[in-house]
Amino acid sequence: MTDKHRGSRKGIRPLKFLQSILGAAFDVRVSRPHKEHFNISRMLREDDQHVCEVMDRLSPSVFAGLLTVNGVLTYANKAALDAIGARAEDVLGRPFDATPWWGFSDQSRQRLRDAIRAAGQGHTSRFDVLILDRNGRVRTMDFTLHPVYDDKGNVTYMVPSARDITERRQAERELRLTQFAVDHARGAMFQIDADGRVRYANRAACDMLGYAREDLTGRLLSDIDPTMTEGVWREHLHELKAQGSARLESLARRSDGGLIPIEVTATYIEYEGEPVSFSYVDDLTARRASEERIHYLTRFDGLTRLPNRTALHERLEQAIESAQLSNSPVALQIVGLDRLGLVNDALGHAGGDEVLRAIAERLSACAEIPATVARIGGDEFAIMYTTDTQQDLHAEYWTQRILESVSEPLRINDQEICVTCSIGSAAYPFDGADSGELFKNATSALRRAKGRGRNMHLAYASAAANRDPERLALELALRGALKHGEFSVYYQPRIDVDSGAPVGAEALLRWHHPHMGMISPARFIPVAEETGLIESIGEWVLRAACEQNRLWRESGLMPGRIGVNLSARQFRHADLALRVVQLLKETGLDPQHLELELTESMLMEDVDTAVATMTCLKDYGVSIAVDDFGTGYSGLSYLKRFPIDTLKIDQSFVREITSDPASAAIADAIIAMAQRLNLDVIAEGVETPEQCRLLRESGCRYMQGYLFARPVPTEDLTKLLRVGHVGRHL
């Protein structure tokens, strides 16, 4: 090995040189010579070459050199030279503070100068210094400057040495950063030793349990978690060691004695040969409260605080499971309010909400036998009964009590309001095997009850139909009525009360059976709906009305728009608009002379689809009327979305307009609303001159009812159209 690679030395004896280097490289304090040093001197004096080789073979992380008392560098080992990429001749003979090792900062150079002065007075200096290595990277060095004495005790040389502690300092910084992060983390963290004692707890852990850190550290885990006894902890630690980590829920005792729910995520580690559990603990108090709140919101109605549809389905399924084991029935009643929509518009949403709350209280008071009362929709409630006796399920007492309770007057905002309800019911196992089927069949019964005049109860009829010979005969006859030409269309004219002239008519289906005679629509329409025959029958009525309207016009008569009622089944067809357009083309009727009548409940089943279908019909020129308006739950906000032309005031309001202030107020509201929205309004079921007068004073010009004309056959309406007026008007 050459001197160039070994470093360089000038004018020093091997003894003192080796003494200096050994002190720097191996952390042996170099002080005044003593007997041991001289022994080393005698050992190494025999091979000066070996001394140089030893110094240059020191670890690359150990730098060593030699300075004069004036601070001039006279030797640097290979590791020191290689670190900055310098040759010996580039640095030897220069003041040490002017060499590249000290070029990083003025502060470092000043500390070196101070250390050189201190070494001249016999003092050793040690401090960290930053240097730039040959690759431009910053490295941290643990620098020491030792004074070296001669035999007389005078400082003759100085030995600078340094160790590269970059990685150690980086590790220390990372450890401090980690410690800071853990201590200031928002989550509670613990270290638990093998004996189940708290070795460490961060700030969040102390805050969560209400302890100062010094009070928490050293406590047994059982003091904090009452479920974690010594035996349980050892078992838990054993499982944790086998699995590496675990998650569990438990309870923690605060310093004030209160218990809080916690979730613990524990990890097993071994530190310095000892098992340690590092645990992250989450306080579940807020989460549990949130979960309970979410559970309440998803299963209870916020307005009435009754269970909602989801909760009722769950309870109904549980009740059916129990009923299967006990062979007992379960009954479901769906209660629909008959006029909440218009009450809402007349009194505002706040008034409508008050009505709903009041009805909820009344229904809950009515359900004395084991029952669940729920609010399942805007204006619909449901009652589930569970009982051991079929007699209780079918007793009309409960149903009649609900009808009477709901219909009792309410006082809202100092105004008396009367609300009625319709009820549809179905029972397990007779009318359905699961909650979904019971809901569907009870809803079907409710619609039938509303269709028959409201304020009444109907039970689901399909099961009874299988046991009722009369109804079965009616169904068989109905299936052949269309084929045998037993149906006919009657027309009830709409009258302009100012002139008495007919301005349109409503097409109404009539069935004349050859043996049973004239059969009321109230009897056969529900059967047609349940069997699906209503679709073909409804299309026949629509075709017949369109053809007759065209014939009237071809003969010079002006019947106005003819209104045809669509069934819910017809309206739900995705291609309804195409069917109507095709039928108009086949019959040759101009679309502007046809008006399709829809109920509120049909529109509210699927608002977006209803709007799309109605828009297609309107674009083609067909008029749209909302029949029985005010008996559903659409309200003004939904009404503005529907592309309609006419509102028809339900006859239940007209019938009571002279005796019930609420009905009069609702009728007034409908008329005013229609005028603001630029819609026609027609009052149905007008039977007395007084009803006609009050409606006209409110601004309603078009009416139909027995006061003017009953539904009549085609030939009778033809005569009326030729006359041009009914002769009874204001």
Residue pairs with C-beta under 8 A, 6 or more apart in sequence:
1 52
1 53
1 56
3 52
3 88
4 87
4 88
5 56
5 78
6 52
6 53
6 55
6 56
6 77
6 78
7 52
7 55
7 56
7 65
7 75
7 76
7 77
7 78
7 80
7 81
7 88
8 74
8 75
8 76
8 88
8 92
9 17
9 52
9 66
9 74
9 75
10 74
10 75
10 92
11 74
12 66
12 74
12 75
12 157
14 41
14 44
14 45
14 48
14 51
15 37
15 38
15 40
15 41
15 44
15 45
16 148
16 150
16 156
16 157
17 51
17 55
17 66
17 75
18 40
18 41
18 44
18 51
18 54
18 55
19 30
19 33
19 37
19 40
19 41
19 148
20 30
20 64
20 66
20 146
20 148
20 157
20 159
21 54
21 55
21 58
21 64
21 77
21 159
21 161
22 28
22 30
22 40
23 29
23 30
23 146
23 159
23 161
24 30
24 62
24 64
24 144
24 146
24 159
24 160
24 161
24 162
25 55
25 58
25 62
25 64
25 161
29 124
29 146
30 146
30 147
30 148
30 159
31 149
32 149
32 153
33 149
33 151
44 50
44 51
55 64
55 77
56 77
56 78
56 79
58 64
58 77
58 79
59 79
60 79
60 82
60 83
60 164
61 79
61 163
61 164
62 77
62 79
62 161
62 162
62 163
62 164
63 76
63 77
63 79
63 80
63 83
63 101
63 141
63 160
63 161
63 162
63 163
63 164
64 75
64 76
64 77
64 79
64 80
64 159
64 160
64 161
64 162
65 73
65 74
65 75
65 76
65 77
65 80
65 96
65 159
65 160
65 161
66 73
66 74
66 75
66 157
66 158
66 159
66 160
67 73
67 74
67 96
67 116
67 145
67 157
67 158
67 159
67 160
68 74
68 157
68 158
69 120
69 155
69 156
69 157
69 158
70 95
71 95
71 96
71 97
71 112
71 113
71 116
71 158
72 93
72 94
72 95
72 96
73 91
73 92
73 93
73 94
73 95
73 96
73 99
74 92
74 93
74 157
75 92
76 88
76 91
76 92
80 101
80 162
81 87
81 88
81 91
82 134
83 101
83 131
83 133
83 134
83 139
83 164
84 100
84 101
84 131
84 132
84 133
84 134
85 133
85 134
86 99
86 100
91 99
91 100
96 102
96 112
96 116
96 160
97 109
97 112
97 113
97 116
100 131
100 132
101 131
102 108
102 109
102 112
102 129
102 131
103 132
104 129
104 130
104 131
104 132
104 138
105 130
108 129
108 130
111 127
111 129
112 129
112 145
114 125
115 125
115 127
115 145
116 145
116 158
118 124
118 125
118 145
119 125
119 145
119 146
119 147
119 155
119 158
120 147
120 155
120 158
121 155
122 147
122 149
122 155
123 147
124 144
124 145
124 146
124 147
125 144
125 145
126 142
126 143
126 144
126 145
127 143
128 140
128 141
128 142
128 143
128 165
128 169
129 140
129 141
129 143
129 162
130 138
130 139
130 140
130 141
131 138
131 139
131 141
132 138
132 139
133 139
138 166
139 164
139 166
140 164
140 165
140 166
140 169
141 162
141 163
141 164
141 165
142 162
142 163
142 165
143 160
143 161
143 162
144 160
144 161
144 162
145 158
145 159
145 160
146 158
146 159
146 161
147 155
147 157
147 158
148 155
148 156
148 157
148 158
148 159
149 155
149 156
150 156
182 189
182 202
183 202
183 203
184 202
184 203
185 202
185 204
186 204
187 204
187 280
187 281
187 282
188 201
188 202
188 204
188 205
188 207
188 208
188 209
188 280
188 281
188 282
188 283
189 200
189 201
189 202
189 204
189 205
189 278
189 279
189 280
189 281
190 198
190 200
190 201
190 202
190 205
190 277
190 278
190 279
190 281
191 198
191 199
191 200
191 201
191 276
191 277
191 278
191 279
192 198
192 199
192 221
192 233
192 276
192 277
192 279
193 199
193 274
193 275
193 276
194 237
194 274
194 275
194 276
196 220
196 221
196 222
196 228
196 230
196 233
196 234
197 218
197 219
197 220
197 221
198 216
198 217
198 218
198 219
198 220
198 221
198 224
199 217
199 276
200 217
201 211
201 213
201 216
201 217
203 213
205 216
205 281
206 212
206 213
206 216
208 252
208 254
208 260
208 281
208 283
209 216
209 224
209 252
209 253
209 254
209 255
210 254
210 255
210 256
211 255
215 255
220 230
221 228
221 233
222 228
222 229
222 230
222 233
223 253
224 252
224 253
225 250
225 251
225 252
225 253
225 262
226 251
226 253
226 259
227 250
227 251
228 236
228 250
236 246
236 266
237 268
237 275
237 277
239 246
240 246
240 266
240 267
240 268
240 277
241 268
241 275
243 268
244 267
244 268
245 265
245 266
245 267
245 268
246 265
246 266
247 263
247 264
247 265
247 266
248 263
248 264
248 266
249 261
249 262
249 263
249 264
249 284
250 261
250 262
250 264
251 259
251 260
251 261
251 262
252 259
252 260
252 262
252 281
252 283
253 259
254 260
260 283
260 284
260 285
261 283
261 284
261 285
261 288
262 281
262 282
262 283
262 284
263 281
263 282
263 284
264 279
264 280
264 281
264 282
265 279
265 280
265 281
265 282
266 277
266 278
266 279
266 280
267 277
267 278
267 279
268 275
268 276
268 277
269 275
269 276
269 277
269 278
270 276
298 308
298 310
299 307
299 308
299 310
299 311
299 314
300 306
300 307
300 308
300 311
301 307
301 308
301 374
301 375
303 353
303 356
303 357
303 375
304 356
304 357
304 360
304 375
305 360
306 360
306 364
306 373
306 374
306 375
306 381
307 315
307 372
307 373
307 374
307 375
308 374
308 375
308 376
309 374
309 376
309 377
309 382
311 374
312 372
312 374
312 376
312 382
312 384
313 435
313 436
313 439
315 372
315 384
316 330
316 332
316 384
316 435
316 438
316 439
317 434
317 435
319 330
319 384
319 386
320 330
320 428
320 433
320 434
320 435
322 328
322 386
323 329
323 330
323 386
323 428
323 429
326 388
328 386
328 387
328 388
329 387
329 390
329 393
329 427
329 428
329 429
329 430
330 384
330 385
330 386
330 427
330 428
330 438
331 384
331 385
331 387
331 393
331 394
331 425
331 426
331 427
331 428
332 382
332 383
332 384
332 385
332 425
332 426
332 427
332 428
332 438
332 439
332 442
333 382
333 383
333 384
333 385
333 399
333 402
333 423
333 424
333 425
333 442
333 457
334 376
334 380
334 381
334 382
334 423
334 424
334 425
334 439
334 442
334 443
334 445
334 446
335 363
335 380
335 381
335 382
335 383
335 402
335 406
335 421
335 422
335 423
335 446
336 379
336 380
336 421
336 422
336 423
336 424
336 446
336 449
336 450
337 355
337 359
337 379
337 380
337 406
337 419
337 420
337 421
337 633
338 419
338 420
338 421
338 422
338 450
338 454
338 455
338 631
338 652
339 419
339 420
339 630
339 631
339 652
339 653
339 666
340 352
340 355
340 356
340 378
340 379
340 419
340 633
341 379
341 600
341 630
341 631
341 632
341 633
341 634
341 635
342 629
342 630
342 631
342 653
342 666
342 669
342 670
343 351
343 352
343 355
343 417
343 419
343 662
343 666
344 351
344 352
344 633
344 635
345 635
345 636
345 669
345 673
346 665
346 666
346 669
347 355
347 412
347 413
347 415
347 417
351 412
351 413
354 410
354 412
354 413
355 410
355 412
355 417
355 419
356 375
356 379
358 410
358 412
359 381
359 406
359 419
359 421
360 373
360 375
360 381
362 405
362 406
362 408
363 373
363 381
363 383
363 402
363 405
363 406
364 373
365 405
366 383
366 398
366 401
366 402
366 405
367 373
367 383
367 385
367 398
369 385
369 387
369 392
369 398
370 385
370 386
370 387
371 383
371 384
371 385
371 386
372 383
372 384
373 381
373 382
373 383
374 381
374 382
374 383
374 384
375 381
375 382
376 382
377 633
378 604
378 633
379 632
379 633
380 446
382 442
383 402
385 392
385 393
385 398
387 393
392 398
393 427
394 427
394 459
396 457
399 423
399 425
399 457
400 457
402 421
402 423
403 420
403 421
403 423
403 455
403 456
403 457
406 419
406 420
406 421
407 418
407 419
407 420
407 421
407 455
409 416
409 417
409 418
410 416
410 417
410 418
410 419
411 417
415 662
416 661
416 662
417 662
418 660
418 662
418 663
420 454
420 455
421 455
422 446
422 449
422 450
422 454
422 455
422 456
422 457
423 446
423 449
423 456
423 457
423 458
424 442
424 443
424 444
424 445
424 446
424 447
424 448
424 449
424 457
424 458
424 459
424 460
425 442
425 445
425 457
425 458
425 459
425 460
426 432
426 438
426 441
426 442
426 445
426 459
426 460
427 438
427 459
427 460
428 438
430 463
431 437
431 438
431 441
431 442
431 460
431 462
431 463
432 438
432 440
432 441
441 460
441 462
442 460
444 460
444 530
445 458
445 459
445 460
445 461
446 458
447 568
447 601
448 458
448 461
448 526
448 529
449 456
449 457
449 458
450 601
450 631
451 525
451 526
452 458
452 522
452 526
453 652
454 631
454 652
461 471
461 526
461 530
462 530
464 471
465 471
465 472
465 475
465 530
466 472
471 527
474 519
474 523
474 524
474 527
475 527
475 531
477 513
477 516
478 511
478 524
478 527
478 528
478 531
478 533
479 531
479 533
480 486
481 487
481 511
481 513
482 533
482 536
482 537
482 540
486 511
486 512
486 513
486 514
487 509
487 510
487 511
487 537
487 540
487 541
488 509
488 510
488 512
488 713
489 507
489 508
489 509
489 510
489 541
489 544
489 545
489 548
489 714
490 507
490 508
490 509
490 510
490 711
490 712
490 713
491 505
491 506
491 507
491 508
491 562
491 711
491 712
491 713
491 714
491 717
492 505
492 506
492 508
492 704
492 709
492 710
492 711
492 712
493 502
493 504
493 505
493 704
493 708
493 709
493 712
493 717
493 720
493 726
494 502
494 503
494 504
494 505
494 506
494 560
494 563
494 682
494 702
494 703
494 704
495 501
495 502
495 503
495 702
495 703
495 704
495 708
495 709
495 726
495 729
496 502
496 503
496 701
496 702
496 729
497 692
497 696
497 701
497 702
497 703
497 729
497 730
498 701
498 729
498 730
499 725
499 729
500 725
500 726
500 727
500 728
500 729
501 724
501 725
502 559
502 560
502 717
502 720
502 721
502 724
502 725
502 726
503 560
503 702
504 559
504 560
504 561
504 562
504 563
504 595
504 702
505 559
505 560
505 562
505 563
505 717
506 562
506 563
506 564
506 565
506 597
506 704
506 711
507 541
507 544
507 545
507 562
507 563
507 564
507 565
508 521
508 711
509 521
509 525
509 537
509 541
510 518
510 521
510 711
511 518
511 519
511 521
511 524
512 518
512 519
513 519
525 534
527 533
528 534
528 537
529 567
529 568
529 569
532 569
534 567
534 569
534 570
535 567
535 569
535 570
535 573
538 565
538 566
538 567
538 569
538 570
539 570
539 579
539 583
541 564
541 565
542 564
542 566
542 580
542 583
543 583
543 586
543 587
545 562
545 564
545 594
546 562
546 583
546 584
546 587
546 589
546 594
547 587
547 589
548 562
548 714
549 559
549 562
549 589
549 593
549 594
550 587
550 588
550 589
552 558
552 559
552 718
552 721
553 559
553 593
557 718
557 721
557 722
558 721
559 717
559 721
560 593
561 592
561 593
561 594
561 595
561 623
562 593
562 594
562 595
563 595
563 596
563 597
563 625
564 594
564 595
564 596
564 597
565 597
565 627
566 576
566 596
566 597
566 598
566 602
568 599
568 601
568 602
568 605
570 576
571 598
571 602
571 610
571 613
572 605
573 579
576 613
576 617
577 613
577 616
577 617
577 620
580 594
580 596
580 617
580 620
580 622
581 591
581 620
584 590
584 591
584 594
584 620
584 622
590 621
591 620
591 621
591 622
592 621
592 622
592 623
594 622
594 623
595 622
595 623
595 624
595 625
595 645
595 646
596 617
596 622
596 623
596 624
596 625
597 625
597 626
597 627
597 648
598 610
598 614
598 624
598 625
598 626
598 627
599 626
599 627
599 628
599 632
600 626
600 628
600 629
600 630
600 631
600 632
600 633
600 634
601 632
602 610
603 610
603 626
603 632
603 634
603 638
603 642
604 610
604 632
604 633
604 634
604 638
607 638
607 641
610 642
611 641
611 642
611 643
614 624
614 642
614 643
614 644
615 643
617 624
618 624
618 643
623 645
623 646
624 642
624 643
624 644
624 645
624 646
625 644
625 645
625 646
625 647
625 648
625 682
626 634
626 639
626 642
626 644
626 646
626 647
626 648
627 648
627 650
627 684
628 648
628 650
628 684
629 647
629 648
629 649
629 650
629 670
630 649
630 650
630 653
630 666
630 670
631 650
631 652
634 642
636 673
639 673
639 677
640 677
644 679
645 679
645 680
646 679
646 680
646 681
646 682
647 670
647 673
647 674
647 679
647 680
647 681
647 682
648 681
648 682
648 683
648 684
649 667
649 670
649 671
649 681
649 682
649 683
649 684
649 695
649 700
650 684
650 685
651 684
651 685
651 705
652 663
652 685
653 663
653 666
653 667
653 670
654 663
654 667
654 683
654 684
654 685
654 686
654 687
654 691
654 695
654 705
655 663
655 685
655 687
655 691
656 663
657 663
657 664
657 667
657 691
657 694
657 695
658 664
658 688
658 690
658 691
658 694
664 694
667 683
667 694
667 695
667 698
667 700
668 698
670 681
671 681
671 695
671 698
671 699
671 700
672 698
672 699
674 680
674 681
675 681
675 699
680 702
681 699
681 700
681 702
682 700
682 702
682 703
682 704
683 691
683 695
683 700
683 702
683 703
683 704
683 705
684 703
684 704
684 705
685 704
685 705
685 706
686 692
686 695
686 703
686 704
686 705
686 706
686 707
686 708
687 705
687 706
687 707
688 707
689 707
691 705
691 707
692 703
692 707
692 730
693 730
695 703
696 730
707 728
708 726
708 728
708 729
709 720
709 726
712 720
720 726
